[in-house]
Amino acid sequence: MALFASAPIPRALTRRSALLGAVSLLASPAFQPAVAATPQLPDIWPHASQVPGGVARLSLGPATARPVAHAADVPLLVLGDVAAWTALVGIPLAAVPGEAHITVQAEGQGQRQIAYTISPKRYSEQRLKVSPKTVDLSPQDQARYERERDHQAIVMATFSEPWPQALRMRVPVPGRRSSSFGLRRVFNGQGRNPHSGMDIAAATGTPVAAPLSGRVIDIGDYFFNGNTVWLDHGGGLLTLYCHLSATDVKTGDVLKTGDRLGAVGATGRVTGPHLHWGVMLNRTMVDPALFLAA
Ligand code: ZN
């Protein structure tokens, strides 16, 4: 299907040749520039944002079969059709601004690199003084956290087919959405990992719905995240739901967009009920707001 055919961002050269084409068309007396020739792109892509925590959309050009693309050793989501393929690259919050690249292998073509530029983005910082007990884990809690971290790393490495047909998502729960993705947190002067998801305020028990069709790949009760559900949408696109008061699905369930997966709660290390929603691309947490239609 040509669902993705018109969406990729042209590379500079392609854009220049397109402009040259337009100029020669304009010179032709038969050409009537009645309407702006802006193609109506299907509303399926995440917003591109080449910053730490953002998503790059890189045009791979035509190829007879879906190219295989990697960032370092991590496989990338590649969508499109024989006329135009696009790689979607999640950029880590810890990425250093500047030049980055992906490697691409297409059928009948040699391996090549595609470079792109990561622009700096300054996320805000939150300094908190909290009880040392909440910062320093007991040896038991530390051991539990490390076990869970290792398990989560396996979940996060999921890369499956079928490839997603669309990437735009619905909000999983109605409520006030904080813009705290990327917030740098400093507890008692100690830097912590930046906030890697979107917090949505909602009362305990509010249903949480799948924002996109996907398969349940993990359910657990984790030290920091509380009751948690991971969905796999294919091609390394995963979503994460934390602090749930209830989970209504089991591993292996296939959900359609809008299907209930659980309910908002305050489980794990939280101060009040809310949904922590994470979106992961190529094992990288990216800003969920980029995937929302509005
Ligand atoms: Zn959160």
Residues whose N, C-alpha, C, O or C-beta is under 5 A from the ligand:
A	BS01	ZN	G197 D199 H276
